[in-house]
Amino acid sequence: MKDKKNNLPLYYQISREIIEKIQTGELVPGMRVPSENEIVKKYEVSNTTARKILNEIERLGWAVKIKGKGTFVQRNTVERSATRILSFTKNMIEAGYTPSTKILEMKEIASGYSALISGRQYTIKGPVLKIHRLRYANNIPMMMEVRYISKQFCPDIEKQDFSGSLYDNVYEKVYKLRLSEVVQELSAIMMDTGIKEFFDVTDAVPAFLIEGVTFCGTEMILEMEKSIYRGDKYKFTVRAT
């Protein structure tokens, strides 16, 4: 049984233990994860808790439930909601990975930046800070992004720490800015030679291209982005209510 004195919920502790077995290769894609009854017996928990554990593993994209057969390890992908403002750092932590960042380029553009997104032209007046980052999960390149940040709203932003979440660690904590709206355009591409080298891949790999604009108030553009997500490691979800 897991340590009930731990502040983390018991179902969460056990689900992380099973996810860790998937991450380390002890459980590989196609293998069945422990059943509800097996979890009850091994960890001495209730059926309700066991179901919650399996639901958590499935919710995070590590396994898929097949009716009448059980829950099986799924292909190693990370789920990212297309309808939720969520930083890469938080997305990776929720999925059970350790995120890290490599800065590829950082420079100021005095003239500003403009791009056509979802049929509309958006412009940030200069100066803007261009930041080019490669984002990792457990040391695997997952996403490459170029962001153009308004220095009107974020003066001296080049002095900040860019190793983690801009949303949580910089915009909100340092500049007290709240994101009010994000407009994004999602398209599917194939990585070309210039992109593949950043991701350490040689084969033809599909990718998701996201071009977006983030507001911190009505018509107040905080940043614009152009990001590439690995298609073999990500799946994007849209939920309608």
N, C-alpha and C positions, 0 to 999 in steps of 0.2 A: 504494500500500500504506500502511496506517496505521502509526503510529510504534510499532515493537516495543519501544522503550525505555520507553514508557509503562507504568506499573505495572498499568494495567487490562488484562484479557485482550483479545486481538485481536478475538475474536468479539464481545465486549461493545462495543468501540469502533465496530466496523462496524455493529452492530445499532442503536446510538444514532444513528449518522449517518443511517441509513435512517428511523428513527423521527422524527428531526428534520425530514426532508423531508415526512413525514405531518403533523407538527404545524404546519409553515409553509404547508401547502396545495400544495406542489409535487407531492405524491402525494395524491389525493383518494379518498374512499370509492368502491369499485368498480374502481379502477385496479389493475393487476397490479404487485406489487413486483418488483424484480430477481429473476430465477430463480437457481437454484443455479449453473448454468453461467455466467451473467452475473456473478455475485459472484466466482466463481473467476477469471474472466478479468480483471475490473476491479481486484480487490484482491490478486490473486496469492496466493490461499489454497487450501487443500486442499478437496476435496468434503466431507470431514467437518466442517471449520470452516464451510463455506457452509451446510450443513444445520443446524448449531448456531445460526447467525445467524438463519436463517428460523424455526427453532423458538422462539428467544428472542423474536422479534417477535410470533409467534403467541401465545406463553405470556402476554405482557403485554397481550394483547387488542387490538393494533393491526392485526392482519391475520388472515385465516382461510384455511386451505389447502383447496382444492377438488381432489379427486382427478382426475388426468388433465388439469387445466387450469392449475394453478399456485397461487400465494399472492396474495390480493387484500386491499387495504386495507379494513378493517372500519369500520363506523360508530363514531364516536369515543366509546367508553365506557371506564370504568375498572372493572377486575375487583376485587371485594372478597370474600374468602372468609368465609362465615358460620360456619366452624368453626375460625378462626384468630384469636388475639389479635393485632391489628395496628393500630398507631396510624394516624391519617389522614396525618400527616406522612410516615411511612415508606411507606405505601401509595402516596402521590402520587410520591414519589421513585422507587420501584420502577417506576412506570408511565411515568416520564420527564417528569413535570411539576415545576414549581417551586411549592411550597406557601406559603401565607401565611394570616394570621389577622386578623380584626377583632373586637375585644371590644365586644359590644353592651350588656352589663350585668354587674355583679358586685356581690353584696350578701350579707350574712350573714343566715341565718334561724335564730333562736334556738330555735324549736320543733322543728326537725328536718324530715324529709321522709319521705313514705310513698307507695307506689304498688303497684298490682296488676299483676304481670308473670307471664305464663304460668300464670295461675290461682292464684298465691300472693301474699300480701301481704308486702311487704318494707318495713322501716322503718329509717331512720338517725336515731339520737338526736341532738338538737341539742347544740351549734350546728353547722350545715353552711354551707358556702360555695356559693352559687348562682352559676355562671358561664355566661353566654350568649354563644356565639361563632359567627361566620360564617366558614367555612373556604373558601379559594380554591385553585384550581390554575391557574397561568398567568393570574392575575387574573380567572378565571371563578368565580362562586359555585357551589360544588359541594355543600356540606353545611352545615346549621345545627344546632347542638347546644345543649342545656341540660344541664349537669352539676351534681349536688349532691354535694359532697365532704365527708366526715367530718373535722371539725377535731380530733376526738379522735386520729386517726392522723396528721393533717397540721396541727399548730398553726401559726398565722401564715402559712398558705398563700397568703393574699391578697397577700403581699409577693413572691411568686414570679413568674417570667416565664411568661405564658400564650400566647405567640406560637407556640410549637411543640408538641411532644409532651408531654402530661402523663405518659404512661406512662414514657417514657425519661428526660426531662429533670427531672421533678419527683418522681414517686413513687419511682422507683428510685434516682436519683442523690442527691436531697436528703434524702428520708425513709427510704431503704434498705428500701423495701417491695417485695415480690414479689407479683405477681398470682397468685392460686391458682386462681381460677375466675371465669368470666363467664357469666351467664345472660342471654340475649337473646330478645326476642319480635319477629319481623319481620312486618310487614303492609304491604299496598299501599294507597296513598291517592291522591287528587288534590289538588294544591296549591290552597288556597282563596285568596281575595283578600289576606288578611293575610300569608300566607306568600309568595305570588308576588312581592311587592314587594322582598323581601330578595334574591331570585334574579334580579332584573331580567328577568322574563318576563311576558308578557301573555296568551299562549295557555294553554289547559288543558294542564298538564304533570303526568304521573304522578310519584309519588315513593314512596320506601320509608321507612316509619316504623319506627325501632328503639327499643324501650324495654328497658333493661338494668340489671343490677345486677352490680357487680364486687366480688369478695372478695379479701382479702389474708391469709386464714387461715380456719379453720373457723368459719362463722357470723360472721365479722368483715367487715362491709360497709364497703368503702373509699369507693365512690361509686355513684350511680345516674344514669342518663342517659335523655334523650329526644331523639333525633336524627332529622333528616329529610335524606335523600339524594335528589338529583335522579334520577328514573327514566330520563331521556333521556341521562344521562351515566354511569350505573352499571349494572353487572350483578353480582348476588350468586351465588356458586357454593357448592355443597355437595359434598364428596368423601367417599365411603364407602369404608372399607377392611375 
